[in-house]
Amino acid sequence: MKDMYKKWSMVLVALLLLGGCASTISGSVKFVDRENKPEPDSKLEGVVVNMINTTSQLGDASYSVKTNKKGKFEADAKQLKPGTYKIEVNEPGYLPTSKTIEFKDSSREVELELKKMPVGGSRSYRGMQSDKDKIINPGEVNIQPPSM
């Protein structure tokens, strides 16, 4: 009888521990060069990871977290509702990346790689020398003097 009680109490403790673990979305962000090699000197801390629930109402659809020093992130389980999530990351100088996952009753791990943008693919507004450089699409500018 004592052994049976001990066995059932261990099963009960295991069930309570498993039931206490909330499902979440976690993962990591990595920066890679144009040849898909890791960039060792990239700053991984503070990268914003957007989680958009495409099957939820608008008010519950968006949630964001930031990465830690190692590029890892984890969503607060209380903020997540079951559904289809688009996980996306955008950083200056890198091509945006995203993954779509189904999130239901188990935790999901997502690995995101930001690939270095090709040379000449981005321009900084601050680095531009003249007003001519600041015109993004000059073919669409049509300024006419007022007629009298």
C-alpha positions in Angstrom: 0.0 0.0 0.0 2.8 2.4 0.9 4.6 1.7 -2.4 1.4 2.3 -4.4 0.8 5.6 -2.6 4.4 6.7 -3.4 4.0 5.8 -7.0 0.7 7.7 -7.4 2.1 10.7 -5.6 5.1 10.8 -8.0 2.7 10.6 -11.0 0.6 13.4 -9.6 3.6 15.6 -9.0 4.8 14.9 -12.6 1.4 15.9 -14.0 1.3 19.1 -12.0 4.7 20.1 -13.2 3.8 19.4 -16.8 0.5 21.2 -16.5 2.2 24.3 -15.0 4.4 24.8 -18.1 2.6 27.2 -20.4 3.0 27.0 -24.1 5.0 29.8 -25.7 6.8 30.9 -28.8 10.6 31.3 -28.4 13.6 31.2 -30.6 16.6 33.1 -31.8 17.7 35.7 -34.3 21.0 35.5 -36.2 22.7 37.9 -38.6 24.4 36.3 -41.6 26.4 37.8 -44.5 25.4 37.4 -48.2 27.1 33.9 -48.2 24.9 32.8 -45.2 27.9 32.8 -42.9 27.3 34.1 -39.3 28.4 37.7 -38.6 30.3 37.3 -35.3 30.4 41.1 -34.5 26.7 41.8 -34.9 24.7 43.2 -32.0 22.0 40.7 -31.1 20.5 42.4 -28.1 17.4 44.5 -28.5 16.2 43.2 -31.9 12.4 43.5 -32.1 10.6 40.3 -33.0 7.0 40.9 -34.1 4.4 38.1 -33.7 1.2 38.7 -35.7 -1.7 36.3 -35.1 -3.4 36.3 -38.5 -6.4 34.4 -37.2 -7.2 36.6 -34.3 -9.2 39.7 -33.8 -7.4 42.9 -34.5 -6.9 43.9 -30.9 -5.2 40.6 -30.0 -3.3 40.2 -33.3 0.0 41.8 -32.6 2.7 41.2 -29.9 6.4 42.1 -29.9 9.4 41.0 -27.8 13.1 41.9 -27.9 16.1 39.6 -28.1 18.6 39.2 -25.3 22.4 39.5 -25.6 22.6 36.1 -27.3 19.8 36.8 -29.8 17.2 34.7 -27.9 13.6 35.7 -27.4 10.6 34.3 -25.7 7.0 35.5 -25.7 4.9 35.9 -22.6 2.6 32.9 -22.7 -0.3 35.0 -21.3 -0.1 37.3 -24.4 -0.5 34.4 -26.9 -3.7 33.0 -28.2 -3.9 29.9 -30.4 -3.7 30.6 -34.1 -1.5 31.1 -37.1 1.4 33.5 -36.3 3.6 35.4 -38.7 6.9 35.9 -36.9 8.9 38.7 -38.5 12.1 40.7 -38.0 13.4 43.9 -39.7 16.7 45.5 -39.1 18.4 48.3 -41.1 21.0 46.9 -43.5 19.4 43.5 -43.6 16.7 41.9 -45.7 13.5 41.4 -43.7 12.6 37.9 -42.8 9.5 36.1 -41.5 8.2 32.6 -40.8 4.6 31.5 -40.4 3.8 28.9 -37.7 0.7 27.3 -36.2 0.5 27.8 -32.4 -1.9 25.7 -30.4 -1.3 23.9 -27.2 2.5 23.2 -27.3 5.5 25.5 -27.4 7.1 26.4 -30.7 10.7 27.3 -31.4 11.5 29.7 -34.3 15.0 30.4 -35.8 15.2 33.6 -37.8 18.2 34.7 -40.0 18.7 38.2 -41.2 20.7 38.3 -44.3 23.0 41.2 -45.1 21.5 43.5 -47.8 23.4 43.7 -51.1 25.7 46.7 -51.5 23.7 49.6 -52.8 20.5 48.1 -51.7 19.8 50.6 -48.9 20.6 54.3 -48.5 20.6 56.4 -45.4 18.8 59.7 -45.5 21.4 61.2 -43.3 24.2 60.2 -45.7 22.7 61.9 -48.7 24.5 65.0 -50.0 21.9 67.0 -51.9 18.1 67.4 -52.3 18.4 65.5 -55.6 19.7 62.4 -53.6 16.6 62.6 -51.4 14.1 62.3 -54.3 13.2 58.6 -54.2 11.3 58.3 -57.4 11.9 61.5 -59.5 9.7 60.3 -62.4 6.6 60.8 -60.2 7.3 64.3 -59.1 5.1 66.8 -61.0 5.3 70.3 -59.5 3.7 73.1 -61.6 3.5 76.8 -60.8 0.0 78.2 -60.0 -1.8 79.5 -63.0 -3.2 83.0 -63.1 
